[in-house]
Every structure is written in C-alpha cells, then in structure tokens.
Amino acid sequence: MFEGLMQPMHLLVILFIALLVFGPNKLSELGKGLGQGIRNFKDAVNEDPAKTAAAKKDVPPPQAPQA
C-alpha cells in the first residue's frame, strides 16, 4: 500500500504544499528548529550516564511553597 510513497516527485509536491501553507520565512524557521531538536536529542542520547547522575546530585531538591 505504501510502496513508492517517498518518490522524488511526491517529496517535491509535499515541499511545495508546505511552502504555500507556511511561507518561505516560517518554513526556514521550522527547519532550523527541527534541526536543533534532533541535535539536542542526539546529544542527550549519547551523553555519559555517569555525568548525568553527577549533575542530578548537584541539583538541590525542590522546596514546597510556603503558605
């Protein structure tokens, strides 16, 4: 059912529709935001677990609000 869905012509049509809906300025901002999100996700996945545990120890526990 989905074989051949990602053909170059289909991708061009999808890009053209996205360009019409969002406009060129907003589309570049969306792409930049998506790239930064992927980069942050990769950094978080590849981060050293020992470093993360040490960082969590340095953070004080949250305090309850006073009435």
mmCIF file as Biopython writes it, N, C-alpha, C and O atoms, coordinates in Angstrom:
data_model
#
loop_
_atom_site.group_PDB
_atom_site.id
_atom_site.type_symbol
_atom_site.label_atom_id
_atom_site.label_alt_id
_atom_site.label_comp_id
_atom_site.label_asym_id
_atom_site.label_entity_id
_atom_site.label_seq_id
_atom_site.pdbx_PDB_ins_code
_atom_site.Cartn_x
_atom_site.Cartn_y
_atom_site.Cartn_z
_atom_site.occupancy
_atom_site.B_iso_or_equiv
_atom_site.auth_seq_id
_atom_site.auth_asym_id
_atom_site.pdbx_PDB_model_num
ATOM 1   N N  . MET A ? 1  ? 0.808  -1.189 0.000  1.0 0.0 1  A 1 
ATOM 2   C CA . MET A ? 1  ? 0.000  0.000  0.000  1.0 0.0 1  A 1 
ATOM 3   C C  . MET A ? 1  ? 0.864  1.271  0.000  1.0 0.0 1  A 1 
ATOM 4   O O  . MET A ? 1  ? 0.528  2.247  -0.670 1.0 0.0 1  A 1 
ATOM 5   N N  . PHE A ? 2  ? 1.978  1.260  0.751  1.0 0.0 2  A 1 
ATOM 6   C CA . PHE A ? 2  ? 2.820  2.444  0.845  1.0 0.0 2  A 1 
ATOM 7   C C  . PHE A ? 2  ? 4.121  2.322  0.066  1.0 0.0 2  A 1 
ATOM 8   O O  . PHE A ? 2  ? 5.008  3.158  0.240  1.0 0.0 2  A 1 
ATOM 9   N N  . GLU A ? 3  ? 4.270  1.305  -0.791 1.0 0.0 3  A 1 
ATOM 10  C CA . GLU A ? 3  ? 5.499  1.182  -1.560 1.0 0.0 3  A 1 
ATOM 11  C C  . GLU A ? 3  ? 5.554  2.278  -2.605 1.0 0.0 3  A 1 
ATOM 12  O O  . GLU A ? 3  ? 4.583  2.442  -3.343 1.0 0.0 3  A 1 
ATOM 13  N N  . GLY A ? 4  ? 6.594  3.009  -2.708 1.0 0.0 4  A 1 
ATOM 14  C CA . GLY A ? 4  ? 6.708  4.102  -3.663 1.0 0.0 4  A 1 
ATOM 15  C C  . GLY A ? 4  ? 6.160  5.418  -3.138 1.0 0.0 4  A 1 
ATOM 16  O O  . GLY A ? 4  ? 5.970  6.356  -3.911 1.0 0.0 4  A 1 
ATOM 17  N N  . LEU A ? 5  ? 5.904  5.505  -1.837 1.0 0.0 5  A 1 
ATOM 18  C CA . LEU A ? 5  ? 5.361  6.721  -1.250 1.0 0.0 5  A 1 
ATOM 19  C C  . LEU A ? 5  ? 6.400  7.847  -1.243 1.0 0.0 5  A 1 
ATOM 20  O O  . LEU A ? 5  ? 6.047  9.016  -1.400 1.0 0.0 5  A 1 
ATOM 21  N N  . MET A ? 6  ? 7.669  7.503  -1.064 1.0 0.0 6  A 1 
ATOM 22  C CA . MET A ? 6  ? 8.713  8.512  -0.921 1.0 0.0 6  A 1 
ATOM 23  C C  . MET A ? 6  ? 9.476  8.723  -2.223 1.0 0.0 6  A 1 
ATOM 24  O O  . MET A ? 6  ? 10.704 8.807  -2.207 1.0 0.0 6  A 1 
ATOM 25  N N  . GLN A ? 7  ? 8.791  8.809  -3.322 1.0 0.0 7  A 1 
ATOM 26  C CA . GLN A ? 7  ? 9.433  9.083  -4.601 1.0 0.0 7  A 1 
ATOM 27  C C  . GLN A ? 7  ? 9.765  10.573 -4.674 1.0 0.0 7  A 1 
ATOM 28  O O  . GLN A ? 7  ? 9.118  11.382 -4.009 1.0 0.0 7  A 1 
ATOM 29  N N  . PRO A ? 8  ? 10.762 10.943 -5.471 1.0 0.0 8  A 1 
ATOM 30  C CA . PRO A ? 8  ? 11.169 12.352 -5.533 1.0 0.0 8  A 1 
ATOM 31  C C  . PRO A ? 8  ? 10.026 13.306 -5.923 1.0 0.0 8  A 1 
ATOM 32  O O  . PRO A ? 8  ? 9.937  14.410 -5.386 1.0 0.0 8  A 1 
ATOM 33  N N  . MET A ? 9  ? 9.173  12.897 -6.831 1.0 0.0 9  A 1 
ATOM 34  C CA . MET A ? 9  ? 8.073  13.774 -7.241 1.0 0.0 9  A 1 
ATOM 35  C C  . MET A ? 9  ? 7.090  14.002 -6.083 1.0 0.0 9  A 1 
ATOM 36  O O  . MET A ? 9  ? 6.573  15.106 -5.913 1.0 0.0 9  A 1 
ATOM 37  N N  . HIS A ? 10 ? 6.840  12.966 -5.298 1.0 0.0 10 A 1 
ATOM 38  C CA . HIS A ? 10 ? 5.952  13.112 -4.143 1.0 0.0 10 A 1 
ATOM 39  C C  . HIS A ? 10 ? 6.559  14.063 -3.115 1.0 0.0 10 A 1 
ATOM 40  O O  . HIS A ? 10 ? 5.851  14.884 -2.531 1.0 0.0 10 A 1 
ATOM 41  N N  . LEU A ? 11 ? 7.852  13.953 -2.897 1.0 0.0 11 A 1 
ATOM 42  C CA . LEU A ? 11 ? 8.516  14.835 -1.930 1.0 0.0 11 A 1 
ATOM 43  C C  . LEU A ? 11 ? 8.479  16.289 -2.400 1.0 0.0 11 A 1 
ATOM 44  O O  . LEU A ? 11 ? 8.319  17.197 -1.585 1.0 0.0 11 A 1 
ATOM 45  N N  . LEU A ? 12 ? 8.625  16.517 -3.702 1.0 0.0 12 A 1 
ATOM 46  C CA . LEU A ? 12 ? 8.548  17.872 -4.230 1.0 0.0 12 A 1 
ATOM 47  C C  . LEU A ? 12 ? 7.146  18.461 -4.055 1.0 0.0 12 A 1 
ATOM 48  O O  . LEU A ? 12 ? 7.003  19.638 -3.726 1.0 0.0 12 A 1 
ATOM 49  N N  . VAL A ? 13 ? 6.129  17.655 -4.270 1.0 0.0 13 A 1 
ATOM 50  C CA . VAL A ? 13 ? 4.755  18.127 -4.084 1.0 0.0 13 A 1 
ATOM 51  C C  . VAL A ? 13 ? 4.513  18.466 -2.619 1.0 0.0 13 A 1 
ATOM 52  O O  . VAL A ? 13 ? 3.900  19.489 -2.315 1.0 0.0 13 A 1 
ATOM 53  N N  . ILE A ? 14 ? 4.984  17.625 -1.713 1.0 0.0 14 A 1 
ATOM 54  C CA . ILE A ? 14 ? 4.818  17.888 -0.279 1.0 0.0 14 A 1 
ATOM 55  C C  . ILE A ? 14 ? 5.558  19.165 0.109  1.0 0.0 14 A 1 
ATOM 56  O O  . ILE A ? 14 ? 5.025  19.975 0.868  1.0 0.0 14 A 1 
ATOM 57  N N  . LEU A ? 15 ? 6.771  19.356 -0.395 1.0 0.0 15 A 1 
ATOM 58  C CA . LEU A ? 15 ? 7.541  20.570 -0.104 1.0 0.0 15 A 1 
ATOM 59  C C  . LEU A ? 15 ? 6.834  21.804 -0.652 1.0 0.0 15 A 1 
ATOM 60  O O  . LEU A ? 15 ? 6.797  22.838 0.014  1.0 0.0 15 A 1 
ATOM 61  N N  . PHE A ? 16 ? 6.276  21.711 -1.848 1.0 0.0 16 A 1 
ATOM 62  C CA . PHE A ? 16 ? 5.559  22.835 -2.445 1.0 0.0 16 A 1 
ATOM 63  C C  . PHE A ? 16 ? 4.328  23.208 -1.624 1.0 0.0 16 A 1 
ATOM 64  O O  . PHE A ? 16 ? 4.064  24.391 -1.406 1.0 0.0 16 A 1 
ATOM 65  N N  . ILE A ? 17 ? 3.581  22.216 -1.173 1.0 0.0 17 A 1 
ATOM 66  C CA . ILE A ? 17 ? 2.393  22.481 -0.354 1.0 0.0 17 A 1 
ATOM 67  C C  . ILE A ? 17 ? 2.806  23.113 0.979  1.0 0.0 17 A 1 
ATOM 68  O O  . ILE A ? 17 ? 2.151  24.044 1.446  1.0 0.0 17 A 1 
ATOM 69  N N  . ALA A ? 18 ? 3.877  22.620 1.589  1.0 0.0 18 A 1 
ATOM 70  C CA . ALA A ? 18 ? 4.358  23.196 2.849  1.0 0.0 18 A 1 
ATOM 71  C C  . ALA A ? 18 ? 4.805  24.643 2.629  1.0 0.0 18 A 1 
ATOM 72  O O  . ALA A ? 18 ? 4.595  25.495 3.492  1.0 0.0 18 A 1 
ATOM 73  N N  . LEU A ? 19 ? 5.417  24.919 1.485  1.0 0.0 19 A 1 
ATOM 74  C CA . LEU A ? 19 ? 5.853  26.275 1.168  1.0 0.0 19 A 1 
ATOM 75  C C  . LEU A ? 19 ? 4.651  27.203 1.019  1.0 0.0 19 A 1 
ATOM 76  O O  . LEU A ? 19 ? 4.696  28.351 1.463  1.0 0.0 19 A 1 
ATOM 77  N N  . LEU A ? 20 ? 3.594  26.721 0.407  1.0 0.0 20 A 1 
ATOM 78  C CA . LEU A ? 20 ? 2.383  27.531 0.265  1.0 0.0 20 A 1 
ATOM 79  C C  . LEU A ? 20 ? 1.706  27.779 1.602  1.0 0.0 20 A 1 
ATOM 80  O O  . LEU A ? 20 ? 1.217  28.879 1.858  1.0 0.0 20 A 1 
ATOM 81  N N  . VAL A ? 21 ? 1.674  26.768 2.453  1.0 0.0 21 A 1 
ATOM 82  C CA . VAL A ? 21 ? 0.969  26.891 3.732  1.0 0.0 21 A 1 
ATOM 83  C C  . VAL A ? 21 ? 1.745  27.778 4.702  1.0 0.0 21 A 1 
ATOM 84  O O  . VAL A ? 21 ? 1.163  28.677 5.308  1.0 0.0 21 A 1 
ATOM 85  N N  . PHE A ? 22 ? 3.037  27.544 4.859  1.0 0.0 22 A 1 
ATOM 86  C CA . PHE A ? 22 ? 3.813  28.238 5.884  1.0 0.0 22 A 1 
ATOM 87  C C  . PHE A ? 22 ? 4.537  29.482 5.375  1.0 0.0 22 A 1 
ATOM 88  O O  . PHE A ? 22 ? 4.781  30.406 6.151  1.0 0.0 22 A 1 
ATOM 89  N N  . GLY A ? 23 ? 4.879  29.526 4.118  1.0 0.0 23 A 1 
ATOM 90  C CA . GLY A ? 23 ? 5.665  30.637 3.590  1.0 0.0 23 A 1 
ATOM 91  C C  . GLY A ? 23 ? 7.145  30.354 3.753  1.0 0.0 23 A 1 
ATOM 92  O O  . GLY A ? 23 ? 7.536  29.532 4.581  1.0 0.0 23 A 1 
ATOM 93  N N  . PRO A ? 24 ? 7.973  31.035 2.962  1.0 0.0 24 A 1 
ATOM 94  C CA . PRO A ? 24 ? 9.415  30.725 2.978  1.0 0.0 24 A 1 
ATOM 95  C C  . PRO A ? 24 ? 10.114 31.066 4.290  1.0 0.0 24 A 1 
ATOM 96  O O  . PRO A ? 24 ? 11.004 30.330 4.715  1.0 0.0 24 A 1 
ATOM 97  N N  . ASN A ? 25 ? 9.733  32.164 4.940  1.0 0.0 25 A 1 
ATOM 98  C CA . ASN A ? 25 ? 10.405 32.543 6.191  1.0 0.0 25 A 1 
ATOM 99  C C  . ASN A ? 25 ? 10.076 31.564 7.307  1.0 0.0 25 A 1 
ATOM 100 O O  . ASN A ? 25 ? 10.970 31.108 8.020  1.0 0.0 25 A 1 
ATOM 101 N N  . LYS A ? 26 ? 8.811  31.244 7.459  1.0 0.0 26 A 1 
ATOM 102 C CA . LYS A ? 26 ? 8.399  30.342 8.536  1.0 0.0 26 A 1 
ATOM 103 C C  . LYS A ? 26 ? 8.933  28.936 8.290  1.0 0.0 26 A 1 
ATOM 104 O O  . LYS A ? 26 ? 9.284  28.233 9.238  1.0 0.0 26 A 1 
ATOM 105 N N  . LEU A ? 27 ? 8.998  28.521 7.026  1.0 0.0 27 A 1 
ATOM 106 C CA . LEU A ? 27 ? 9.495  27.190 6.703  1.0 0.0 27 A 1 
ATOM 107 C C  . LEU A ? 27 ? 10.969 27.051 7.083  1.0 0.0 27 A 1 
ATOM 108 O O  . LEU A ? 27 ? 11.383 26.000 7.573  1.0 0.0 27 A 1 
ATOM 109 N N  . SER A ? 28 ? 11.761 28.099 6.864  1.0 0.0 28 A 1 
ATOM 110 C CA . SER A ? 28 ? 13.175 28.028 7.260  1.0 0.0 28 A 1 
ATOM 111 C C  . SER A ? 28 ? 13.313 27.989 8.775  1.0 0.0 28 A 1 
ATOM 112 O O  . SER A ? 28 ? 14.186 27.294 9.295  1.0 0.0 28 A 1 
ATOM 113 N N  . GLU A ? 29 ? 12.459 28.730 9.497  1.0 0.0 29 A 1 
ATOM 114 C CA . GLU A ? 29 ? 12.487 28.686 10.963 1.0 0.0 29 A 1 
ATOM 115 C C  . GLU A ? 29 ? 12.089 27.307 11.482 1.0 0.0 29 A 1 
ATOM 116 O O  . GLU A ? 29 ? 12.675 26.810 12.445 1.0 0.0 29 A 1 
ATOM 117 N N  . LEU A ? 30 ? 11.099 26.692 10.848 1.0 0.0 30 A 1 
ATOM 118 C CA . LEU A ? 30 ? 10.683 25.350 11.247 1.0 0.0 30 A 1 
ATOM 119 C C  . LEU A ? 30 ? 11.811 24.348 11.017 1.0 0.0 30 A 1 
ATOM 120 O O  . LEU A ? 30 ? 12.046 23.475 11.852 1.0 0.0 30 A 1 
ATOM 121 N N  . GLY A ? 31 ? 12.504 24.471 9.896  1.0 0.0 31 A 1 
ATOM 122 C CA . GLY A ? 31 ? 13.624 23.576 9.609  1.0 0.0 31 A 1 
ATOM 123 C C  . GLY A ? 31 ? 14.755 23.744 10.604 1.0 0.0 31 A 1 
ATOM 124 O O  . GLY A ? 31 ? 15.360 22.769 11.049 1.0 0.0 31 A 1 
ATOM 125 N N  . LYS A ? 32 ? 15.037 25.001 10.951 1.0 0.0 32 A 1 
ATOM 126 C CA . LYS A ? 32 ? 16.097 25.268 11.928 1.0 0.0 32 A 1 
ATOM 127 C C  . LYS A ? 32 ? 15.732 24.687 13.291 1.0 0.0 32 A 1 
ATOM 128 O O  . LYS A ? 32 ? 16.569 24.077 13.958 1.0 0.0 32 A 1 
ATOM 129 N N  . GLY A ? 33 ? 14.491 24.877 13.696 1.0 0.0 33 A 1 
ATOM 130 C CA . GLY A ? 33 ? 14.031 24.345 14.977 1.0 0.0 33 A 1 
ATOM 131 C C  . GLY A ? 33 ? 14.062 22.822 14.999 1.0 0.0 33 A 1 
ATOM 132 O O  . GLY A ? 33 ? 14.435 22.217 16.005 1.0 0.0 33 A 1 
ATOM 133 N N  . LEU A ? 34 ? 13.671 22.208 13.895 1.0 0.0 34 A 1 
ATOM 134 C CA . LEU A ? 34 ? 13.710 20.751 13.800 1.0 0.0 34 A 1 
ATOM 135 C C  . LEU A ? 34 ? 15.147 20.236 13.887 1.0 0.0 34 A 1 
ATOM 136 O O  . LEU A ? 34 ? 15.408 19.237 14.557 1.0 0.0 34 A 1 
ATOM 137 N N  . GLY A ? 35 ? 16.071 20.908 13.218 1.0 0.0 35 A 1 
ATOM 138 C CA . GLY A ? 35 ? 17.480 20.513 13.273 1.0 0.0 35 A 1 
ATOM 139 C C  . GLY A ? 35 ? 18.054 20.627 14.675 1.0 0.0 35 A 1 
ATOM 140 O O  . GLY A ? 35 ? 18.792 19.748 15.121 1.0 0.0 35 A 1 
ATOM 141 N N  . GLN A ? 36 ? 17.719 21.706 15.371 1.0 0.0 36 A 1 
ATOM 142 C CA . GLN A ? 36 ? 18.207 21.877 16.736 1.0 0.0 36 A 1 
ATOM 143 C C  . GLN A ? 36 ? 17.609 20.835 17.672 1.0 0.0 36 A 1 
ATOM 144 O O  . GLN A ? 36 ? 18.285 20.343 18.575 1.0 0.0 36 A 1 
ATOM 145 N N  . GLY A ? 37 ? 16.345 20.502 17.455 1.0 0.0 37 A 1 
ATOM 146 C CA . GLY A ? 37 ? 15.709 19.478 18.278 1.0 0.0 37 A 1 
ATOM 147 C C  . GLY A ? 37 ? 16.351 18.118 18.087 1.0 0.0 37 A 1 
ATOM 148 O O  . GLY A ? 37 ? 16.577 17.389 19.053 1.0 0.0 37 A 1 
ATOM 149 N N  . ILE A ? 38 ? 16.645 17.775 16.840 1.0 0.0 38 A 1 
ATOM 150 C CA . ILE A ? 38 ? 17.301 16.496 16.559 1.0 0.0 38 A 1 
ATOM 151 C C  . ILE A ? 38 ? 18.703 16.478 17.161 1.0 0.0 38 A 1 
ATOM 152 O O  . ILE A ? 38 ? 19.128 15.465 17.717 1.0 0.0 38 A 1 
ATOM 153 N N  . ARG A ? 39 ? 19.417 17.588 17.052 1.0 0.0 39 A 1 
ATOM 154 C CA . ARG A ? 39 ? 20.778 17.675 17.611 1.0 0.0 39 A 1 
ATOM 155 C C  . ARG A ? 39 ? 20.741 17.530 19.134 1.0 0.0 39 A 1 
ATOM 156 O O  . ARG A ? 39 ? 21.569 16.823 19.709 1.0 0.0 39 A 1 
ATOM 157 N N  . ASN A ? 40 ? 19.790 18.192 19.783 1.0 0.0 40 A 1 
ATOM 158 C CA . ASN A ? 40 ? 19.668 18.074 21.247 1.0 0.0 40 A 1 
ATOM 159 C C  . ASN A ? 40 ? 19.306 16.651 21.652 1.0 0.0 40 A 1 
ATOM 160 O O  . ASN A ? 40 ? 19.807 16.145 22.656 1.0 0.0 40 A 1 
ATOM 161 N N  . PHE A ? 41 ? 18.448 16.009 20.884 1.0 0.0 41 A 1 
ATOM 162 C CA . PHE A ? 41 ? 18.074 14.627 21.181 1.0 0.0 41 A 1 
ATOM 163 C C  . PHE A ? 41 ? 19.278 13.703 21.055 1.0 0.0 41 A 1 
ATOM 164 O O  . PHE A ? 41 ? 19.490 12.843 21.909 1.0 0.0 41 A 1 
ATOM 165 N N  . LYS A ? 42 ? 20.066 13.871 19.996 1.0 0.0 42 A 1 
ATOM 166 C CA . LYS A ? 42 ? 21.266 13.039 19.816 1.0 0.0 42 A 1 
ATOM 167 C C  . LYS A ? 42 ? 22.260 13.261 20.953 1.0 0.0 42 A 1 
ATOM 168 O O  . LYS A ? 42 ? 22.865 12.315 21.457 1.0 0.0 42 A 1 
ATOM 169 N N  . ASP A ? 43 ? 22.420 14.526 21.351 1.0 0.0 43 A 1 
ATOM 170 C CA . ASP A ? 43 ? 23.336 14.820 22.459 1.0 0.0 43 A 1 
ATOM 171 C C  . ASP A ? 43 ? 22.858 14.166 23.752 1.0 0.0 43 A 1 
ATOM 172 O O  . ASP A ? 43 ? 23.663 13.639 24.521 1.0 0.0 43 A 1 
ATOM 173 N N  . ALA A ? 44 ? 21.560 14.199 23.986 1.0 0.0 44 A 1 
ATOM 174 C CA . ALA A ? 44 ? 21.016 13.600 25.205 1.0 0.0 44 A 1 
ATOM 175 C C  . ALA A ? 44 ? 21.158 12.081 25.187 1.0 0.0 44 A 1 
ATOM 176 O O  . ALA A ? 44 ? 21.415 11.470 26.224 1.0 0.0 44 A 1 
ATOM 177 N N  . VAL A ? 45 ? 20.994 11.475 24.025 1.0 0.0 45 A 1 
ATOM 178 C CA . VAL A ? 45 ? 21.113 10.018 23.916 1.0 0.0 45 A 1 
ATOM 179 C C  . VAL A ? 45 ? 22.563 9.590  24.094 1.0 0.0 45 A 1 
ATOM 180 O O  . VAL A ? 45 ? 22.834 8.567  24.723 1.0 0.0 45 A 1 
ATOM 181 N N  . ASN A ? 46 ? 23.489 10.356 23.551 1.0 0.0 46 A 1 
ATOM 182 C CA . ASN A ? 46 ? 24.909 9.994  23.601 1.0 0.0 46 A 1 
ATOM 183 C C  . ASN A ? 46 ? 25.603 10.483 24.862 1.0 0.0 46 A 1 
ATOM 184 O O  . ASN A ? 46 ? 26.791 10.220 25.047 1.0 0.0 46 A 1 
ATOM 185 N N  . GLU A ? 47 ? 24.894 11.186 25.731 1.0 0.0 47 A 1 
ATOM 186 C CA . GLU A ? 47 ? 25.500 11.728 26.937 1.0 0.0 47 A 1 
ATOM 187 C C  . GLU A ? 47 ? 25.915 10.602 27.881 1.0 0.0 47 A 1 
ATOM 188 O O  . GLU A ? 47 ? 25.266 9.558  27.948 1.0 0.0 47 A 1 
ATOM 189 N N  . ASP A ? 48 ? 26.994 10.831 28.599 1.0 0.0 48 A 1 
ATOM 190 C CA . ASP A ? 48 ? 27.527 9.865  29.537 1.0 0.0 48 A 1 
ATOM 191 C C  . ASP A ? 48 ? 26.598 9.731  30.742 1.0 0.0 48 A 1 
ATOM 192 O O  . ASP A ? 48 ? 26.300 10.736 31.389 1.0 0.0 48 A 1 
ATOM 193 N N  . PRO A ? 49 ? 26.126 8.513  31.067 1.0 0.0 49 A 1 
ATOM 194 C CA . PRO A ? 49 ? 25.212 8.350  32.211 1.0 0.0 49 A 1 
ATOM 195 C C  . PRO A ? 49 ? 25.837 8.771  33.543 1.0 0.0 49 A 1 
ATOM 196 O O  . PRO A ? 49 ? 25.129 9.254  34.426 1.0 0.0 49 A 1 
ATOM 197 N N  . ALA A ? 50 ? 27.139 8.597  33.698 1.0 0.0 50 A 1 
ATOM 198 C CA . ALA A ? 50 ? 27.794 8.992  34.951 1.0 0.0 50 A 1 
ATOM 199 C C  . ALA A ? 50 ? 27.750 10.511 35.112 1.0 0.0 50 A 1 
ATOM 200 O O  . ALA A ? 50 ? 27.562 11.019 36.217 1.0 0.0 50 A 1 
ATOM 201 N N  . LYS A ? 51 ? 27.922 11.218 34.020 1.0 0.0 51 A 1 
ATOM 202 C CA . LYS A ? 51 ? 27.876 12.675 34.066 1.0 0.0 51 A 1 
ATOM 203 C C  . LYS A ? 51 ? 26.460 13.140 34.423 1.0 0.0 51 A 1 
ATOM 204 O O  . LYS A ? 51 ? 26.290 14.094 35.182 1.0 0.0 51 A 1 
ATOM 205 N N  . THR A ? 52 ? 25.461 12.472 33.881 1.0 0.0 52 A 1 
ATOM 206 C CA . THR A ? 52 ? 24.074 12.825 34.175 1.0 0.0 52 A 1 
ATOM 207 C C  . THR A ? 52 ? 23.761 12.575 35.639 1.0 0.0 52 A 1 
ATOM 208 O O  . THR A ? 52 ? 23.095 13.394 36.271 1.0 0.0 52 A 1 
ATOM 209 N N  . ALA A ? 53 ? 24.228 11.461 36.195 1.0 0.0 53 A 1 
ATOM 210 C CA . ALA A ? 53 ? 23.984 11.142 37.598 1.0 0.0 53 A 1 
ATOM 211 C C  . ALA A ? 53 ? 24.666 12.170 38.498 1.0 0.0 53 A 1 
ATOM 212 O O  . ALA A ? 53 ? 24.098 12.585 39.509 1.0 0.0 53 A 1 
ATOM 213 N N  . ALA A ? 54 ? 25.876 12.580 38.136 1.0 0.0 54 A 1 
ATOM 214 C CA . ALA A ? 54 ? 26.593 13.577 38.931 1.0 0.0 54 A 1 
ATOM 215 C C  . ALA A ? 54 ? 25.875 14.918 38.867 1.0 0.0 54 A 1 
ATOM 216 O O  . ALA A ? 54 ? 25.824 15.635 39.867 1.0 0.0 54 A 1 
ATOM 217 N N  . ALA A ? 55 ? 25.326 15.266 37.723 1.0 0.0 55 A 1 
ATOM 218 C CA . ALA A ? 55 ? 24.608 16.533 37.594 1.0 0.0 55 A 1 
ATOM 219 C C  . ALA A ? 55 ? 23.333 16.516 38.425 1.0 0.0 55 A 1 
ATOM 220 O O  . ALA A ? 55 ? 22.945 17.540 38.988 1.0 0.0 55 A 1 
ATOM 221 N N  . LYS A ? 56 ? 22.682 15.364 38.505 1.0 0.0 56 A 1 
ATOM 222 C CA . LYS A ? 56 ? 21.461 15.272 39.295 1.0 0.0 56 A 1 
ATOM 223 C C  . LYS A ? 56 ? 21.756 15.396 40.785 1.0 0.0 56 A 1 
ATOM 224 O O  . LYS A ? 56 ? 20.918 15.894 41.536 1.0 0.0 56 A 1 
ATOM 225 N N  . LYS A ? 57 ? 22.940 14.949 41.229 1.0 0.0 57 A 1 
ATOM 226 C CA . LYS A ? 57 ? 23.298 15.054 42.639 1.0 0.0 57 A 1 
ATOM 227 C C  . LYS A ? 57 ? 23.539 16.507 43.032 1.0 0.0 57 A 1 
ATOM 228 O O  . LYS A ? 57 ? 23.295 16.884 44.178 1.0 0.0 57 A 1 
ATOM 229 N N  . ASP A ? 58 ? 24.018 17.331 42.093 1.0 0.0 58 A 1 
ATOM 230 C CA . ASP A ? 58 ? 24.317 18.725 42.380 1.0 0.0 58 A 1 
ATOM 231 C C  . ASP A ? 58 ? 23.063 19.583 42.500 1.0 0.0 58 A 1 
ATOM 232 O O  . ASP A ? 58 ? 23.112 20.659 43.097 1.0 0.0 58 A 1 
ATOM 233 N N  . VAL A ? 59 ? 21.955 19.133 41.952 1.0 0.0 59 A 1 
ATOM 234 C CA . VAL A ? 59 ? 20.730 19.921 41.964 1.0 0.0 59 A 1 
ATOM 235 C C  . VAL A ? 59 ? 20.011 19.704 43.289 1.0 0.0 59 A 1 
ATOM 236 O O  . VAL A ? 59 ? 19.727 18.564 43.655 1.0 0.0 59 A 1 
ATOM 237 N N  . PRO A ? 60 ? 19.710 20.787 44.019 1.0 0.0 60 A 1 
ATOM 238 C CA . PRO A ? 60 ? 19.002 20.618 45.300 1.0 0.0 60 A 1 
ATOM 239 C C  . PRO A ? 60 ? 17.558 20.205 45.045 1.0 0.0 60 A 1 
ATOM 240 O O  . PRO A ? 60 ? 16.986 20.553 44.012 1.0 0.0 60 A 1 
ATOM 241 N N  . PRO A ? 61 ? 16.968 19.469 45.976 1.0 0.0 61 A 1 
ATOM 242 C CA . PRO A ? 61 ? 15.554 19.043 45.787 1.0 0.0 61 A 1 
ATOM 243 C C  . PRO A ? 61 ? 14.634 20.254 45.828 1.0 0.0 61 A 1 
ATOM 244 O O  . PRO A ? 61 ? 14.933 21.238 46.505 1.0 0.0 61 A 1 
ATOM 245 N N  . PRO A ? 62 ? 13.535 20.190 45.122 1.0 0.0 62 A 1 
ATOM 246 C CA . PRO A ? 62 ? 12.619 21.345 45.123 1.0 0.0 62 A 1 
ATOM 247 C C  . PRO A ? 62 ? 11.973 21.512 46.503 1.0 0.0 62 A 1 
ATOM 248 O O  . PRO A ? 62 ? 11.671 20.537 47.191 1.0 0.0 62 A 1 
ATOM 249 N N  . GLN A ? 63 ? 11.776 22.749 46.874 1.0 0.0 63 A 1 
ATOM 250 C CA . GLN A ? 63 ? 11.182 23.031 48.180 1.0 0.0 63 A 1 
ATOM 251 C C  . GLN A ? 63 ? 9.706  23.295 48.015 1.0 0.0 63 A 1 
ATOM 252 O O  . GLN A ? 63 ? 9.275  23.863 47.012 1.0 0.0 63 A 1 
ATOM 253 N N  . ALA A ? 64 ? 8.935  22.886 48.994 1.0 0.0 64 A 1 
ATOM 254 C CA . ALA A ? 64 ? 7.489  23.090 48.967 1.0 0.0 64 A 1 
ATOM 255 C C  . ALA A ? 64 ? 7.198  24.581 49.171 1.0 0.0 64 A 1 
ATOM 256 O O  . ALA A ? 64 ? 7.871  25.247 49.958 1.0 0.0 64 A 1 
ATOM 257 N N  . PRO A ? 65 ? 6.203  25.094 48.465 1.0 0.0 65 A 1 
ATOM 258 C CA . PRO A ? 65 ? 5.872  26.513 48.661 1.0 0.0 65 A 1 
ATOM 259 C C  . PRO A ? 65 ? 5.308  26.753 50.067 1.0 0.0 65 A 1 
ATOM 260 O O  . PRO A ? 65 ? 4.567  25.935 50.611 1.0 0.0 65 A 1 
ATOM 261 N N  . GLN A ? 66 ? 5.680  27.889 50.625 1.0 0.0 66 A 1 
ATOM 262 C CA . GLN A ? 66 ? 5.227  28.218 51.962 1.0 0.0 66 A 1 
ATOM 263 C C  . GLN A ? 66 ? 3.883  28.945 51.888 1.0 0.0 66 A 1 
ATOM 264 O O  . GLN A ? 66 ? 3.676  29.804 51.031 1.0 0.0 66 A 1 
ATOM 265 N N  . ALA A ? 67 ? 2.989  28.593 52.784 1.0 0.0 67 A 1 
ATOM 266 C CA . ALA A ? 67 ? 1.648  29.176 52.759 1.0 0.0 67 A 1 
ATOM 267 C C  . ALA A ? 67 ? 1.603  30.519 53.436 1.0 0.0 67 A 1 
ATOM 268 O O  . ALA A ? 67 ? 0.544  31.142 53.500 1.0 0.0 67 A 1 
#
